[in-house]
Amino acid sequence: MSLKHAAVTTSILAALSITGCSSKESKYVLFNKKSENVQSIMDNRDAGMNDVYESKIIPNNRLSILVFNHPELSTRDVRAQIDPNQERGALVAHDGTVNLPLIGVVRVAGLTARETANLLTREYSRYIKHSHVTVDLLNKRVFVMGEVRRPGRVDIVEDTTNLLEAISTSGDFTDFAARNKIKIIRGTRERPEVETVDLTRLSALSPNRLTLYPNDVVYVEPNEYRKRNLEIAESLPGIDIASRVLTLLFTGKQLTNTHIFNVNTFTGYQQ
């Protein structure tokens, strides 16, 4: 068999290898399977689109607590030259409580920052005069994954943020992003809520569609070019091995036939 035949055989093997590859979508595209528990975010959002959203405190939140004129009771001293972003705050325990000086353990899970401030003001008023407390949630964030240049956590200051702002903070889309398949996931593991946003359509620019809330996950799917490249990349190792074996086989046979290298006549190196 000639080298030409070897090349043809290799091409056939490569074609069969690529054709035989199963779709990689289930492997590389997250959240691509529908579930009976998945419902559209827009169903709930349209019903209460005029409501004002305030974050609820949950376990593992960190609270910035300032007690007026009492830095010893606060999580930071406003008079100190310290960057507020460096404040660790008070950690909300897994049972939804926070342990504070003077007043002890207080349950705050399920309350907004404003409701918590009112609660702590009443608690501290039993011990100090003219108590006034302000509370802020420190670790509010969303998570951006998939085809963006800097995936990861995006910290937010307000109670909500914007999808476009989160993507911009993550370095914008990569060249392989499916801009019409951006998923927003929130809810619980038992009852997740998923919405797909198509940023190629003007209708997606509605504020209701673009609003993100703390702990939301944004996943930017890969486009067809990325999926195709991944399929080819996984096929290349097998194709390369087949090509090497066939090339050595046919080349070795030709070399033996022309007596350039024949193991039967090889007697050793000449001195």
C-alpha positions in Angstrom: 0.0 0.0 0.0 1.4 3.4 -1.0 1.6 6.5 1.2 -1.3 7.9 -0.8 -3.4 5.0 0.3 -2.3 5.5 3.9 -3.4 9.1 3.7 -6.8 8.1 2.4 -7.2 5.5 5.1 -6.2 8.0 7.8 -8.8 10.5 6.4 -11.5 7.8 6.5 -10.6 7.0 10.1 -10.7 10.7 11.0 -14.1 11.1 9.4 -15.5 8.1 11.3 -14.0 9.3 14.5 -15.6 12.7 14.2 -18.9 11.3 13.0 -19.0 8.7 15.8 -18.5 11.4 18.5 -21.7 11.9 20.5 -22.8 15.5 21.1 -20.8 17.3 23.8 -23.7 19.6 24.7 -24.6 17.6 27.8 -21.0 17.7 28.9 -20.1 21.3 28.3 -23.4 23.2 28.5 -24.7 23.6 32.1 -28.4 23.7 33.1 -29.4 22.3 29.7 -31.9 19.8 31.0 -35.4 20.7 31.8 -37.0 19.7 35.1 -40.6 19.5 36.3 -39.6 21.7 39.2 -38.2 24.4 37.0 -40.4 27.4 36.4 -40.0 30.7 34.6 -38.8 33.6 36.7 -40.9 35.9 34.6 -44.1 34.2 35.8 -43.3 35.5 39.3 -41.6 38.8 38.3 -44.5 40.0 36.2 -47.0 39.4 39.0 -45.0 41.7 41.3 -43.1 43.9 39.0 -44.0 47.1 41.0 -42.8 45.7 44.3 -39.7 47.2 45.9 -37.2 44.5 46.6 -35.2 44.3 49.8 -32.6 41.6 50.5 -33.5 39.1 53.3 -30.8 38.1 55.7 -29.8 34.4 55.4 -27.2 32.2 57.2 -23.6 33.0 56.3 -24.4 36.6 55.6 -22.1 39.2 57.2 -23.7 42.3 58.7 -22.2 45.7 59.2 -23.6 47.0 62.4 -23.1 50.6 63.6 -24.4 51.7 67.0 -24.4 55.5 67.2 -21.7 56.8 69.6 -20.8 53.3 70.6 -17.9 52.0 68.5 -17.2 49.3 71.1 -20.6 47.8 70.2 -20.2 48.2 66.4 -18.5 46.0 63.9 -16.3 48.9 62.8 -15.3 52.4 64.0 -16.5 55.0 61.5 -13.8 57.4 62.9 -11.0 55.0 61.9 -9.4 55.4 58.5 -10.3 52.0 57.3 -11.7 51.0 54.0 -15.4 49.9 54.5 -14.8 47.2 51.9 -12.3 45.6 54.3 -14.9 45.2 57.1 -15.7 41.6 57.9 -18.8 42.4 59.9 -20.8 40.0 62.2 -21.4 36.5 60.8 -25.0 35.2 60.7 -24.8 31.6 62.1 -26.3 28.6 60.4 -29.3 28.8 62.7 -30.0 32.4 61.6 -28.7 34.1 64.7 -26.0 36.7 65.3 -24.1 37.0 68.6 -23.6 40.7 69.5 -21.9 42.4 72.5 -24.2 43.4 75.4 -27.4 42.0 74.0 -26.2 38.5 73.1 -27.8 36.2 70.6 -30.4 37.7 68.3 -32.3 35.9 65.5 -32.2 38.0 62.3 -32.7 35.5 59.4 -35.6 36.4 57.2 -35.4 40.1 58.1 -34.3 42.9 55.9 -31.4 45.2 56.9 -33.9 47.9 57.9 -36.0 45.5 60.0 -32.8 44.2 61.7 -31.7 47.7 62.5 -35.1 48.4 64.2 -34.9 45.2 66.1 -31.4 45.9 67.4 -32.3 49.5 68.2 -35.0 48.2 70.6 -32.7 45.6 72.1 -29.9 48.1 72.8 -32.4 50.7 74.2 -32.7 48.5 77.2 -29.0 49.2 78.1 -28.1 52.6 76.5 -29.9 55.9 76.0 -30.8 57.3 72.6 -29.7 54.1 70.9 -29.7 54.2 67.1 -28.5 51.3 65.0 -27.8 51.0 61.2 -27.3 47.7 59.5 -26.0 46.8 56.1 -25.5 43.5 54.3 -21.8 43.1 53.4 -21.5 40.0 51.2 -24.1 40.6 48.5 -22.9 39.0 45.3 -23.9 37.2 42.1 -22.0 34.6 40.3 -21.2 34.7 36.5 -20.1 31.5 34.8 -19.5 30.3 31.3 -18.3 32.2 28.3 -17.1 35.5 29.9 -13.5 36.6 30.2 -13.3 36.7 34.0 -15.9 34.2 35.4 -16.5 34.3 39.2 -18.1 36.3 41.9 -19.4 39.8 41.3 -19.9 41.9 44.5 -22.9 44.2 44.5 -23.6 47.2 46.8 -27.3 47.8 46.2 -30.0 45.2 46.9 -30.1 44.4 43.1 -27.8 44.8 40.1 -28.1 44.6 36.4 -27.3 41.6 34.1 -25.4 43.9 31.7 -23.4 45.3 34.6 -22.5 41.9 35.9 -21.3 40.7 32.5 -19.3 43.9 32.0 -17.6 43.5 35.4 -16.7 39.9 34.3 -14.8 41.3 31.3 -17.6 41.0 28.7 -18.4 37.9 26.6 -15.7 35.7 24.9 -15.8 35.2 21.2 -17.6 31.9 21.8 -20.5 33.1 23.9 -24.0 32.3 22.8 -25.5 35.8 23.4 -29.0 34.5 22.9 -28.7 31.8 25.6 -27.9 33.5 28.9 -29.4 31.7 31.8 -30.3 33.3 35.1 -30.7 30.7 37.9 -32.1 31.3 41.4 -34.2 29.6 44.0 -33.4 26.4 45.9 -32.0 23.1 44.8 -35.5 21.6 45.3 -37.2 24.3 43.3 -34.9 26.2 41.0 -36.1 29.0 38.8 -34.5 29.5 35.4 -34.9 32.2 32.8 -33.1 32.3 29.4 -32.3 35.8 28.2 -31.7 36.5 24.5 -29.6 39.7 24.4 -29.8 39.7 20.6 -33.4 40.9 21.0 -34.4 44.4 22.1 -37.2 42.9 24.2 -34.5 41.5 26.5 -33.6 45.1 27.6 -36.7 45.2 29.8 -35.6 46.1 33.4 -37.6 43.2 34.7 -35.6 40.7 32.6 -32.2 42.3 33.4 -32.5 42.6 37.2 -30.3 40.3 39.3 -30.7 39.6 43.0 -28.1 38.5 45.5 -26.9 34.9 45.0 -28.2 34.7 41.5 -26.2 32.6 39.1 -25.6 33.8 35.5 -24.5 31.2 33.0 -23.5 32.2 29.5 -23.7 29.1 27.2 -21.0 28.4 24.6 -22.1 28.8 20.9 -22.0 26.2 18.2 -18.4 27.1 17.2 -17.2 26.3 20.7 -19.1 23.0 20.8 -17.7 22.0 17.4 -14.2 22.8 18.4 -14.5 20.8 21.6 -15.7 17.8 19.6 -12.8 18.1 17.2 -10.3 18.6 20.0 -11.4 15.3 21.7 -11.1 13.5 18.3 -7.6 14.7 17.5 -5.6 12.4 19.9 -7.2 9.2 18.4 -6.7 10.5 14.9 -3.1 11.4 15.6 -2.4 7.9 16.9 -4.0 6.2 13.9 -2.1 8.5 11.6 1.3 7.7 13.3 0.7 3.9 13.2 -0.4 3.8 9.6 2.5 6.1 8.5 5.1 3.9 10.3 3.5 0.7 9.0 3.5 1.7 5.3 6.7 3.7 5.4 8.5 0.8 7.1 7.3 -1.7 4.5 8.4 0.5 1.6 11.9 1.0 3.2 12.3 -2.7 3.7 11.3 -3.4 0.1 13.9 -1.0 -1.2 16.6 -2.5 1.1 17.3 0.9 2.7 16.6 -0.8 6.0 16.1 -4.5 6.2 16.4 -6.3 9.5 17.2 -9.6 7.7 20.4 -8.2 6.2 21.4 -5.9 9.0 24.8 -7.1 10.4 25.7 -4.2 12.7 27.4 -0.9 12.5 30.6 -0.7 10.4 33.7 0.2 12.3 
